[in-house]
Amino acid sequence: MMNLPPTQRNLELRRHLRSLAPLIPLADSEPVLERAAKLMRQNLTPGAALWLAMVTHIRHRYTGYDALLAEGYDRDAARHFVLEETDAALRRWGCSKQVDAEAEDQS
């Protein structure tokens, strides 16, 4: 894991992450920030990039998402089954936003 250089954009990402998930552990914040920085290169806003990076990080690190995929579930089904775990991790990080089950079903 590499730390992002202290550019203006990266500092803005860090501030936005602290606002969105004030209790996120340092061990989780760095990989989330790195993934968000990559997503921003795809013309996503800092908020959208951070949200996607946080949810993706939680799914892969703190839920059974990967095991469900390995068992043959498709992404939508696996996401559905880990929705509660994902939202619980977001709450632990102090995030007031939760994954929208209906939006997940449509993505």
Secondary structure, 3 states (H helix, E strand, C coil): CCCCCCCHHHHHHHHHHHHHCCCCCHHHHHHHHHHHHHHHCCCCCHHHHHHHHHHHHHHHHHCCHHHHHHCCCCHHHHHHHCHHHHHHHHHHCCCCCCCCHHHHHHC
